Amino acid sequence: MGTTLTMAVVSGRRLFVAHAGDSRCYLYSGGTLRQLTTDHTLAAEMAQSGLISPGQKAHHPWRHVVTNLLGGSELGVRAEVHLLDLHPGDVLVLCTDGLTDMVPDETIAAVLAEEADPEAACQRLIDEANLNGGEDNATVVLARFDSPDDHQR
């Protein structure tokens, strides 16, 4: 048995992300949602190599065959690592495929744009996943990075 890991550590304004598997890390910054991590699945690898189109990846029968994970029978997890700077107003999203299989990126971005409260945004995203079929457990963790001036009011 193996598992996915997507983790984030923040120190000051520096973001460090380590990832293996099919959960995701997004950064919502300046009104744009950007997927930071790559899906480590057979379907994603097939799309990256041109065997299937990127549009086919979301519904391919091998979209849940994870090719890089912690544990399992294979040795040698390959950590995907990102290091970047955060800016005031940025929102970090860590989520499972229970969300991303059910909710398109455009909807995730719209919820983040409309909902300033991280807890409320998480609940809206999970509700959206359930409304769209809720075929898997959906986990969402959000962190909003405010300006230092916001804490002095």
C-alpha positions as a printed Julia matrix, in Angstrom:
153×3 Matrix{Float64}:
   0.0    0.0     0.0
   1.27   3.47   -0.82
   0.11   7.02   -0.3
   0.23  10.48   -1.81
   1.98  13.35   -0.02
   1.6   17.02   -0.82
   3.03  19.28    1.84
   3.85  22.95    2.2
   6.09  24.8     4.63
   6.16  28.57    4.89
   9.01  30.55    6.39
   8.5   34.29    6.24
   7.4   34.85    2.65
   9.1   31.73    1.23
   6.98  28.73    0.27
   8.47  25.25    0.08
   6.33  22.47   -1.45
   7.21  18.76   -1.59
   4.97  16.41   -3.54
   4.54  12.81   -4.68
   1.29  11.38   -6.02
  -2.01  12.68   -7.32
  -3.06  15.25   -4.74
  -2.33  18.84   -5.74
  -0.94  22.16   -4.6
  -2.25  25.34   -6.19
  -1.31  28.96   -5.72
  -3.97  31.6    -6.3
  -2.15  34.88   -6.88
  -3.19  38.08   -8.58
  -6.52  36.58   -9.61
  -4.91  33.57  -11.31
  -4.96  29.95  -10.14
  -1.78  28.02  -10.93
  -1.26  24.32  -10.32
   2.21  24.05   -8.78
   2.45  20.26   -8.64
   2.28  17.66  -11.37
  -0.07  14.69  -11.17
   2.07  11.57  -10.84
  -0.34   9.25  -12.65
  -0.09   7.03  -15.68
  -2.66   9.13  -17.55
  -0.75  12.35  -16.79
   2.48  10.79  -18.03
   0.7    9.6   -21.18
  -0.59  13.15  -21.8
   2.85  14.65  -21.17
   4.41  12.27  -23.71
   1.7   12.96  -26.29
   0.06   9.53  -26.23
  -3.26  11.09  -25.21
  -4.46  14.69  -25.29
  -4.47  16.75  -22.09
  -8.27  16.78  -22.29
  -8.41  12.99  -22.29
  -6.35  12.78  -19.1
  -9.25  13.77  -16.81
 -11.43  10.84  -17.9
  -8.84   8.24  -18.8
  -9.29   4.87  -17.02
  -5.68   5.08  -15.78
  -6.02   8.56  -14.25
  -5.84   7.04  -10.74
  -2.87   4.75  -11.37
  -0.27   6.57   -9.28
   3.3    6.27  -10.57
   5.16   8.06   -7.76
   4.16   7.58   -4.14
   5.35   6.99   -0.6
   5.5    3.36    0.51
   4.24   0.55   -1.63
   6.29  -2.22   -3.18
   8.58   0.04   -5.24
  11.6    1.79   -3.74
  12.66   5.28   -4.71
  10.02   7.95   -4.33
  10.95  11.01   -6.4
  10.07  14.18   -4.5
   8.83  17.01   -6.68
  10.01  20.2    -4.97
   9.06  23.85   -5.43
  10.4   26.98   -3.75
   8.83  30.37   -4.39
   8.01  33.71   -2.86
   4.57  34.53   -1.49
   2.88  37.9    -1.87
   0.14  39.61    0.13
  -3.24  38.22   -0.9
  -1.86  34.89   -2.15
  -3.85  31.78   -1.32
  -2.26  28.35   -1.05
  -4.5   25.34   -1.74
  -3.63  21.75   -0.88
  -6.27  19.26   -2.0
  -6.97  15.66   -2.91
  -8.22  14.33   -6.21
 -11.64  14.01   -4.58
 -11.87  17.76   -5.18
 -10.03  18.1    -8.48
 -11.87  15.21  -10.16
 -15.2   16.88   -9.38
 -14.47  20.62   -9.53
 -12.77  22.31  -12.5
  -9.92  24.75  -11.9
 -12.09  27.65  -13.1
 -14.6   26.97  -10.31
 -11.85  26.65   -7.71
 -10.5   30.04   -8.82
 -13.98  31.61   -8.73
 -14.59  30.41   -5.16
 -11.2   31.76   -4.05
 -11.96  35.11   -5.7
 -15.38  35.36   -4.01
 -14.63  33.98   -0.55
 -12.08  35.76    1.67
 -12.55  33.43    4.66
 -10.4   30.28    4.19
 -12.73  28.04    6.22
 -15.77  29.16    4.23
 -13.88  28.71    0.95
 -12.91  25.14    1.94
 -16.51  24.32    2.77
 -17.78  25.78   -0.51
 -15.25  23.74   -2.49
 -16.14  20.51   -0.69
 -19.85  21.25   -1.16
 -19.2   21.81   -4.87
 -17.36  18.47   -5.15
 -20.28  16.71   -3.47
 -22.85  18.47   -5.68
 -20.9   17.32   -8.76
 -21.03  13.67   -7.72
 -18.65  13.36   -4.78
 -17.11  10.16   -6.08
 -14.16  10.23   -3.65
 -13.21  11.8    -0.34
 -12.42  15.48   -0.83
  -9.9   17.2     1.4
  -9.06  20.89    1.04
  -6.61  22.97    3.09
  -6.3   26.71    2.42
  -3.88  29.31    3.69
  -4.33  32.99    2.87
  -1.27  35.22    3.17
  -2.27  38.7     4.24
  -0.29  41.88    4.15
   1.47  42.66    7.45
  -0.6   45.89    7.47
  -3.81  43.82    7.73
  -2.81  42.67   11.24
  -2.23  46.19   12.59
  -5.8   47.41   12.15
